Amino acid sequence: MFRQLVSPIRPLLRAGPLLAALLIPLATAPPATAAPAVATDARVGLAPSGVARPVCADTPLRLTFGSAVQLGTEGRLTVHRAADDGVADVVDLADPATYQRLIGDARSDYGEPHRWTYEPVVVDGRTATVLPHHPLDPGQEYYVTVDPGFFRGHQGIDSPRTWRFRTAGGPRPGSTELSVDAAGGADFCTVQGAVDFVPHGNTRKVTIDVAPGTYREIVYVGQDRPHLRLRGAGAGRTVIGYPNNSVLNGDSAMADVPPEQSYCPRRVLPQPDRFNCWRAAFGVDADDFRIQDVTVHNLTPEGGSQAEAFRGNGDRIVLDHVRVLSFQDSLRLQGRAFVTDSYIEGDVDFVWGTGGVFMQDSELKALDLGYLSQVRNAPEGPGNVFVNTRLTRGSSVADGSVLLSRIDSRFPASQAVFIDTAMDAHIAPVGWGLTGFDCTSGQQLRFWEYGSRTLDGRPVDTSARLACSRQLDAAEAERWRDPAQLLDGWDPRPKSARTEGK
């Protein structure tokens, strides 16, 4: 059955110009005065192609031209079912609905389906990649037609025999070991395809192994898919990323969308968290989620608005040997989370959320002047504890230009603790920042520090720190080195690590 692309539940966005500004790289029509790109070479490489070897049902479609290609401004690319010539999916460049899709069965706080703005066609030099709105049916044969002008100067494809392929049957229902490979040969071609295979209400641990490669997609794990473990081939080899941000799918984009379709599920802070769950490159609302040996990269450029790379909004979330890359708000964690042996970079509040978050043996790199962290925890609630971390900086970041943490007057009891931290000279002598209040009304703050040293091992002079921050003593620091102290008894470290030094 044809899957309707136009949803009656959410106003459609005129996404073309918006995508042109925020998605990188993006094929857009050149100015009227520019010479159009010409793709007249008839020898266009098509993938997947042929029915002898089946491909995963979530396969992207690729066309490789003999020279650089540009996307047109109208026309359709249509995927047809070979069995009955019915339409399985359409990318229509003139239809605003083409630039929206469902991801991960996401639903708003009211239970209504949520639509995301995305880039259906990515052009990079001679290659155009088409990302369908949904997976195709497994074990079926398809053919693709392309209107003339869909790609500038290309005559199109009208024969049902030119571009045909067959989808594989997919993994056995109930499988708990899934594989992803963008190059094919696995259960799925996309990370989201594997996530969507996991049944709603899942109760078993499911492992998703992601092969080396770059996966340019928004990934979303809903709260009814807990117990997932996503494992890459190494943070330098498996990269998941997308230029998602507040303007594309967050507060700015949701301004005119009714709350029934736009309000975030599982909101920790009901008012601030109305729309900001949709802007991450990789978002998780599920409990008991673990990600390891992966890079998660929000490709939004600097100054391109708030743009989480990874957002975890569940209980017992673990990041292990993960690289988290963005600028503003790179890593957001709400609920109990544990981060180990990882690397996070950004400029403004690039570790933030509501806590409690325990981070150990990791590096936080400042890319510009700003703030490492902002935690918005309730009074007496758990905040962020950083143990044995390295605070480094980009080459252009000046001495004394970065704060360890900041908070505003809405959250006067926030907790940020740095223990045994090695820091470069970009950390400001005052250390901490307050917005809208001062230390006279900040007596509940828990801005604590112990054992700070320079990168070459010398003690840091903390005499000019914010007056309502505090240096812990050795016994207090030892207490907060234990994740269970912060995380209400939960200690995700291996048993051997829990006993070291005792």
RAFENCOR-V922591 format. One record per residue. N is the residue number from 1. RES is the residue in one letter. OMEGA is omega in radians with two decimals (999 if undefined). Layout:
n:N res:RES omega:OMEGA
n:N res:RES omega:OMEGA
This chain:
n:1 res:M omega:3.13
n:2 res:F omega:-3.14
n:3 res:R omega:-3.05
n:4 res:Q omega:-3.11
n:5 res:L omega:-3.12
n:6 res:V omega:-3.12
n:7 res:S omega:3.09
n:8 res:P omega:-2.98
n:9 res:I omega:-3.13
n:10 res:R omega:3.09
n:11 res:P omega:-3.12
n:12 res:L omega:-3.13
n:13 res:L omega:2.98
n:14 res:R omega:-2.87
n:15 res:A omega:-3.05
n:16 res:G omega:3.12
n:17 res:P omega:3.13
n:18 res:L omega:3.12
n:19 res:L omega:-3.14
n:20 res:A omega:-3.11
n:21 res:A omega:-2.91
n:22 res:L omega:-3.10
n:23 res:L omega:-3.03
n:24 res:I omega:-0.19
n:25 res:P omega:-3.13
n:26 res:L omega:3.10
n:27 res:A omega:3.07
n:28 res:T omega:3.14
n:29 res:A omega:3.14
n:30 res:P omega:3.05
n:31 res:P omega:-3.07
n:32 res:A omega:-3.10
n:33 res:T omega:-3.10
n:34 res:A omega:3.07
n:35 res:A omega:-3.09
n:36 res:P omega:3.03
n:37 res:A omega:-3.09
n:38 res:V omega:3.12
n:39 res:A omega:-3.04
n:40 res:T omega:-3.14
n:41 res:D omega:-3.10
n:42 res:A omega:-3.09
n:43 res:R omega:3.14
n:44 res:V omega:3.09
n:45 res:G omega:-3.09
n:46 res:L omega:3.11
n:47 res:A omega:-0.06
n:48 res:P omega:-3.11
n:49 res:S omega:3.13
n:50 res:G omega:-3.06
n:51 res:V omega:-3.09
n:52 res:A omega:-3.11
n:53 res:R omega:-3.09
n:54 res:P omega:3.14
n:55 res:V omega:3.14
n:56 res:C omega:-3.04
n:57 res:A omega:3.12
n:58 res:D omega:-3.10
n:59 res:T omega:2.91
n:60 res:P omega:3.11
n:61 res:L omega:-3.06
n:62 res:R omega:3.02
n:63 res:L omega:3.12
n:64 res:T omega:-3.05
n:65 res:F omega:3.13
n:66 res:G omega:3.11
n:67 res:S omega:-3.11
n:68 res:A omega:-3.06
n:69 res:V omega:3.04
n:70 res:Q omega:3.14
n:71 res:L omega:3.06
n:72 res:G omega:3.14
n:73 res:T omega:3.10
n:74 res:E omega:-3.09
n:75 res:G omega:-3.07
n:76 res:R omega:2.85
n:77 res:L omega:-3.02
n:78 res:T omega:3.04
n:79 res:V omega:-3.09
n:80 res:H omega:2.95
n:81 res:R omega:-3.10
n:82 res:A omega:-3.05
n:83 res:A omega:-3.07
n:84 res:D omega:-3.10
n:85 res:D omega:3.11
n:86 res:G omega:-3.11
n:87 res:V omega:3.10
n:88 res:A omega:3.12
n:89 res:D omega:3.12
n:90 res:V omega:2.91
n:91 res:V omega:-3.08
n:92 res:D omega:-3.02
n:93 res:L omega:-3.13
n:94 res:A omega:-3.06
n:95 res:D omega:3.13
n:96 res:P omega:-3.13
n:97 res:A omega:3.12
n:98 res:T omega:-3.06
n:99 res:Y omega:3.06
n:100 res:Q omega:3.12
n:101 res:R omega:2.99
n:102 res:L omega:3.11
n:103 res:I omega:3.03
n:104 res:G omega:-3.10
n:105 res:D omega:-3.10
n:106 res:A omega:3.09
n:107 res:R omega:-3.13
n:108 res:S omega:3.10
n:109 res:D omega:3.11
n:110 res:Y omega:3.13
n:111 res:G omega:-3.14
n:112 res:E omega:3.07
n:113 res:P omega:3.13
n:114 res:H omega:3.10
n:115 res:R omega:-3.13
n:116 res:W omega:2.95
n:117 res:T omega:-3.12
n:118 res:Y omega:-3.08
n:119 res:E omega:-3.07
n:120 res:P omega:3.13
n:121 res:V omega:3.11
n:122 res:V omega:3.12
n:123 res:V omega:3.11
n:124 res:D omega:-3.13
n:125 res:G omega:-3.11
n:126 res:R omega:-3.01
n:127 res:T omega:3.04
n:128 res:A omega:3.12
n:129 res:T omega:3.14
n:130 res:V omega:-3.11
n:131 res:L omega:-3.12
n:132 res:P omega:-3.09
n:133 res:H omega:-3.11
n:134 res:H omega:3.07
n:135 res:P omega:3.03
n:136 res:L omega:3.11
n:137 res:D omega:3.14
n:138 res:P omega:3.04
n:139 res:G omega:-3.11
n:140 res:Q omega:3.09
n:141 res:E omega:-3.08
n:142 res:Y omega:2.93
n:143 res:Y omega:-3.03
n:144 res:V omega:2.99
n:145 res:T omega:-3.12
n:146 res:V omega:3.13
n:147 res:D omega:2.99
n:148 res:P omega:3.12
n:149 res:G omega:3.05
n:150 res:F omega:2.90
n:151 res:F omega:-3.00
n:152 res:R omega:3.12
n:153 res:G omega:-3.12
n:154 res:H omega:-3.05
n:155 res:Q omega:3.10
n:156 res:G omega:3.11
n:157 res:I omega:-3.12
n:158 res:D omega:-3.10
n:159 res:S omega:3.08
n:160 res:P omega:-3.12
n:161 res:R omega:-3.02
n:162 res:T omega:-3.04
n:163 res:W omega:-3.12
n:164 res:R omega:3.07
n:165 res:F omega:-3.11
n:166 res:R omega:3.11
n:167 res:T omega:3.12
n:168 res:A omega:-3.11
n:169 res:G omega:3.13
n:170 res:G omega:-3.12
n:171 res:P omega:3.13
n:172 res:R omega:3.09
n:173 res:P omega:-3.12
n:174 res:G omega:3.14
n:175 res:S omega:3.13
n:176 res:T omega:3.05
n:177 res:E omega:-3.06
n:178 res:L omega:-3.13
n:179 res:S omega:3.14
n:180 res:V omega:3.08
n:181 res:D omega:-3.14
n:182 res:A omega:-3.14
n:183 res:A omega:-3.11
n:184 res:G omega:3.12
n:185 res:G omega:3.13
n:186 res:A omega:3.12
n:187 res:D omega:-3.07
n:188 res:F omega:3.07
n:189 res:C omega:-3.12
n:190 res:T omega:3.08
n:191 res:V omega:-3.12
n:192 res:Q omega:3.10
n:193 res:G omega:3.11
n:194 res:A omega:3.12
n:195 res:V omega:-3.09
n:196 res:D omega:3.11
n:197 res:F omega:-3.12
n:198 res:V omega:-3.06
n:199 res:P omega:3.01
n:200 res:H omega:-3.10
n:201 res:G omega:-3.09
n:202 res:N omega:3.14
n:203 res:T omega:-3.10
n:204 res:R omega:3.08
n:205 res:K omega:3.11
n:206 res:V omega:3.13
n:207 res:T omega:3.10
n:208 res:I omega:3.11
n:209 res:D omega:-3.07
n:210 res:V omega:-3.08
n:211 res:A omega:3.04
n:212 res:P omega:3.13
n:213 res:G omega:3.09
n:214 res:T omega:-3.08
n:215 res:Y omega:-3.06
n:216 res:R omega:-3.05
n:217 res:E omega:2.91
n:218 res:I omega:3.10
n:219 res:V omega:3.12
n:220 res:Y omega:3.09
n:221 res:V omega:-3.12
n:222 res:G omega:-3.03
n:223 res:Q omega:3.12
n:224 res:D omega:3.02
n:225 res:R omega:3.13
n:226 res:P omega:3.02
n:227 res:H omega:3.10
n:228 res:L omega:3.03
n:229 res:R omega:-3.13
n:230 res:L omega:-2.99
n:231 res:R omega:3.10
n:232 res:G omega:3.14
n:233 res:A omega:-3.07
n:234 res:G omega:-3.06
n:235 res:A omega:3.09
n:236 res:G omega:-3.04
n:237 res:R omega:-3.14
n:238 res:T omega:-3.08
n:239 res:V omega:3.09
n:240 res:I omega:-3.09
n:241 res:G omega:3.12
n:242 res:Y omega:3.08
n:243 res:P omega:3.09
n:244 res:N omega:-3.10
n:245 res:N omega:-3.07
n:246 res:S omega:-3.12
n:247 res:V omega:-3.10
n:248 res:L omega:-3.03
n:249 res:N omega:-3.10
n:250 res:G omega:-3.03
n:251 res:D omega:-3.11
n:252 res:S omega:-3.11
n:253 res:A omega:-3.05
n:254 res:M omega:-3.00
n:255 res:A omega:-3.09
n:256 res:D omega:-3.13
n:257 res:V omega:-3.11
n:258 res:P omega:-3.14
n:259 res:P omega:-3.10
n:260 res:E omega:3.14
n:261 res:Q omega:-2.95
n:262 res:S omega:-3.06
n:263 res:Y omega:-3.08
n:264 res:C omega:3.00
n:265 res:P omega:3.01
n:266 res:R omega:-3.10
n:267 res:R omega:3.08
n:268 res:V omega:3.08
n:269 res:L omega:-2.94
n:270 res:P omega:-3.07
n:271 res:Q omega:-3.13
n:272 res:P omega:-3.02
n:273 res:D omega:-3.09
n:274 res:R omega:-3.01
n:275 res:F omega:-2.90
n:276 res:N omega:3.09
n:277 res:C omega:-2.98
n:278 res:W omega:-2.95
n:279 res:R omega:-3.11
n:280 res:A omega:3.00
n:281 res:A omega:-3.13
n:282 res:F omega:-3.08
n:283 res:G omega:-3.11
n:284 res:V omega:3.01
n:285 res:D omega:-3.07
n:286 res:A omega:3.03
n:287 res:D omega:3.01
n:288 res:D omega:3.12
n:289 res:F omega:3.12
n:290 res:R omega:3.08
n:291 res:I omega:-3.09
n:292 res:Q omega:3.05
n:293 res:D omega:-3.09
n:294 res:V omega:2.87
n:295 res:T omega:3.03
n:296 res:V omega:-2.96
n:297 res:H omega:2.95
n:298 res:N omega:-3.00
n:299 res:L omega:3.09
n:300 res:T omega:-3.12
n:301 res:P omega:3.12
n:302 res:E omega:-3.10
n:303 res:G omega:-3.10
n:304 res:G omega:3.09
n:305 res:S omega:-3.13
n:306 res:Q omega:-2.95
n:307 res:A omega:3.10
n:308 res:E omega:2.92
n:309 res:A omega:3.11
n:310 res:F omega:3.06
n:311 res:R omega:3.08
n:312 res:G omega:-3.06
n:313 res:N omega:3.12
n:314 res:G omega:-3.13
n:315 res:D omega:3.10
n:316 res:R omega:3.05
n:317 res:I omega:-3.10
n:318 res:V omega:2.96
n:319 res:L omega:-3.03
n:320 res:D omega:-3.10
n:321 res:H omega:-3.13
n:322 res:V omega:3.01
n:323 res:R omega:-3.11
n:324 res:V omega:-2.99
n:325 res:L omega:2.98
n:326 res:S omega:3.05
n:327 res:F omega:-3.11
n:328 res:Q omega:3.04
n:329 res:D omega:-3.01
n:330 res:S omega:-3.08
n:331 res:L omega:3.12
n:332 res:R omega:-3.13
n:333 res:L omega:3.12
n:334 res:Q omega:-3.05
n:335 res:G omega:-3.05
n:336 res:R omega:-3.11
n:337 res:A omega:-3.11
n:338 res:F omega:-3.12
n:339 res:V omega:-3.11
n:340 res:T omega:3.03
n:341 res:D omega:-3.05
n:342 res:S omega:-3.10
n:343 res:Y omega:-3.14
n:344 res:I omega:3.10
n:345 res:E omega:3.13
n:346 res:G omega:3.12
n:347 res:D omega:-3.07
n:348 res:V omega:3.06
n:349 res:D omega:-2.96
n:350 res:F omega:2.78
n:351 res:V omega:-3.06
n:352 res:W omega:-3.13
n:353 res:G omega:-3.09
n:354 res:T omega:3.11
n:355 res:G omega:-0.15
n:356 res:G omega:-3.08
n:357 res:V omega:3.07
n:358 res:F omega:-3.14
n:359 res:M omega:-3.12
n:360 res:Q omega:2.97
n:361 res:D omega:-3.04
n:362 res:S omega:3.13
n:363 res:E omega:3.04
n:364 res:L omega:-3.07
n:365 res:K omega:3.08
n:366 res:A omega:-3.13
n:367 res:L omega:-3.13
n:368 res:D omega:3.07
n:369 res:L omega:-3.11
n:370 res:G omega:-2.99
n:371 res:Y omega:3.12
n:372 res:L omega:-2.97
n:373 res:S omega:2.97
n:374 res:Q omega:3.13
n:375 res:V omega:-3.03
n:376 res:R omega:-3.09
n:377 res:N omega:3.11
n:378 res:A omega:3.05
n:379 res:P omega:-3.11
n:380 res:E omega:3.12
n:381 res:G omega:-3.12
n:382 res:P omega:3.10
n:383 res:G omega:-3.14
n:384 res:N omega:3.06
n:385 res:V omega:3.14
n:386 res:F omega:-3.10
n:387 res:V omega:3.08
n:388 res:N omega:3.09
n:389 res:T omega:3.06
n:390 res:R omega:3.12
n:391 res:L omega:-3.07
n:392 res:T omega:-3.07
n:393 res:R omega:2.99
n:394 res:G omega:-3.02
n:395 res:S omega:-3.09
n:396 res:S omega:-3.08
n:397 res:V omega:-3.03
n:398 res:A omega:3.01
n:399 res:D omega:3.03
n:400 res:G omega:-3.02
n:401 res:S omega:-3.04
n:402 res:V omega:3.09
n:403 res:L omega:3.08
n:404 res:L omega:-3.12
n:405 res:S omega:3.04
n:406 res:R omega:3.09
n:407 res:I omega:3.09
n:408 res:D omega:-2.96
n:409 res:S omega:3.10
n:410 res:R omega:-3.05
n:411 res:F omega:-2.97
n:412 res:P omega:-3.12
n:413 res:A omega:-3.05
n:414 res:S omega:-3.09
n:415 res:Q omega:2.99
n:416 res:A omega:-3.01
n:417 res:V omega:3.10
n:418 res:F omega:-3.08
n:419 res:I omega:3.10
n:420 res:D omega:-3.07
n:421 res:T omega:3.01
n:422 res:A omega:-3.01
n:423 res:M omega:3.07
n:424 res:D omega:-3.04
n:425 res:A omega:3.07
n:426 res:H omega:3.10
n:427 res:I omega:-3.06
n:428 res:A omega:3.13
n:429 res:P omega:-3.13
n:430 res:V omega:3.02
n:431 res:G omega:-2.95
n:432 res:W omega:-3.14
n:433 res:G omega:3.09
n:434 res:L omega:3.11
n:435 res:T omega:3.09
n:436 res:G omega:3.04
n:437 res:F omega:-3.14
n:438 res:D omega:-3.01
n:439 res:C omega:3.11
n:440 res:T omega:3.09
n:441 res:S omega:-3.13
n:442 res:G omega:-3.07
n:443 res:Q omega:3.10
n:444 res:Q omega:-3.12
n:445 res:L omega:3.06
n:446 res:R omega:3.03
n:447 res:F omega:-2.98
n:448 res:W omega:-3.06
n:449 res:E omega:3.07
n:450 res:Y omega:2.97
n:451 res:G omega:3.12
n:452 res:S omega:-3.11
n:453 res:R omega:3.06
n:454 res:T omega:-3.13
n:455 res:L omega:3.10
n:456 res:D omega:2.96
n:457 res:G omega:3.14
n:458 res:R omega:3.11
n:459 res:P omega:3.09
n:460 res:V omega:3.06
n:461 res:D omega:-3.11
n:462 res:T omega:-3.06
n:463 res:S omega:-3.12
n:464 res:A omega:-3.14
n:465 res:R omega:3.10
n:466 res:L omega:-2.99
n:467 res:A omega:-3.12
n:468 res:C omega:2.91
n:469 res:S omega:-3.06
n:470 res:R omega:3.00
n:471 res:Q omega:3.12
n:472 res:L omega:2.97
n:473 res:D omega:-3.03
n:474 res:A omega:-3.12
n:475 res:A omega:3.11
n:476 res:E omega:3.14
n:477 res:A omega:3.12
n:478 res:E omega:3.12
n:479 res:R omega:-3.08
n:480 res:W omega:3.00
n:481 res:R omega:-3.13
n:482 res:D omega:3.14
n:483 res:P omega:-3.10
n:484 res:A omega:3.12
n:485 res:Q omega:-3.13
n:486 res:L omega:-2.91
n:487 res:L omega:3.02
n:488 res:D omega:3.06
n:489 res:G omega:-3.13
n:490 res:W omega:3.09
n:491 res:D omega:-3.07
n:492 res:P omega:3.13
n:493 res:R omega:3.01
n:494 res:P omega:-3.09
n:495 res:K omega:-3.13
n:496 res:S omega:-3.12
n:497 res:A omega:-3.09
n:498 res:R omega:-3.06
n:499 res:T omega:-3.12
n:500 res:E omega:3.08
n:501 res:G omega:-3.13
n:502 res:K omega:999
